[in-house]
Amino acid sequence: MIGSLAGAASARVLRSLLFGVSTLEPAAFLLPAVGVLVAATLASLAPAVRAGALPPAEVLREE
């Protein structure tokens, strides 16, 4: 959220660096956010599945 606000605020500076993309184009803000969300979900999926497969009583007994 803070990054999106900072990006929108610095749109005038970025206007000279962008070619063929509007500085406030929604896709320019949404695609990176969705990409990070997908990467975080995929990175946490394997450990969550592995932890969910363990029996709780056995895990607590080991500690």
C-alpha positions in Angstrom: 0.0 0.0 0.0 2.7 2.4 0.9 4.7 1.5 -2.2 1.7 2.2 -4.4 1.2 5.6 -2.8 4.8 6.4 -3.2 4.7 5.3 -6.9 1.7 7.5 -7.6 3.4 10.4 -5.9 6.5 10.1 -7.9 4.6 9.8 -11.2 6.0 13.0 -12.6 9.6 11.9 -12.2 8.8 8.5 -13.7 7.0 9.9 -16.7 10.3 10.7 -18.4 11.6 7.1 -17.9 8.5 5.3 -19.1 7.9 4.6 -22.8 4.4 3.6 -24.0 3.0 3.3 -20.5 0.9 5.8 -18.6 2.4 6.8 -15.2 -0.8 6.0 -13.4 -1.8 2.9 -15.4 -3.5 0.4 -13.1 -1.7 -2.6 -14.7 1.6 -1.1 -13.9 0.7 -1.1 -10.2 -1.3 -4.3 -10.0 0.9 -6.7 -11.9 3.9 -6.4 -9.6 1.7 -6.7 -6.5 0.0 -9.8 -7.9 3.4 -11.2 -8.8 4.7 -10.8 -5.2 1.5 -12.2 -3.8 1.8 -15.3 -6.0 5.5 -15.8 -5.2 4.8 -15.5 -1.4 2.0 -18.0 -1.7 4.1 -20.5 -3.6 7.0 -20.1 -1.2 4.9 -20.8 1.9 2.8 -23.6 0.3 5.4 -26.4 0.6 6.3 -25.8 4.3 2.6 -25.5 5.2 1.7 -28.8 3.5 4.6 -30.5 5.2 3.7 -29.2 8.6 0.0 -30.1 8.1 0.9 -33.7 7.4 2.5 -34.2 10.8 0.5 -35.6 13.7 0.1 -32.9 16.4 0.5 -35.2 19.3 3.8 -36.5 18.0 5.2 -33.1 17.3 4.2 -31.8 20.8 5.7 -34.9 22.4 9.1 -34.2 20.8 9.4 -30.8 22.3 
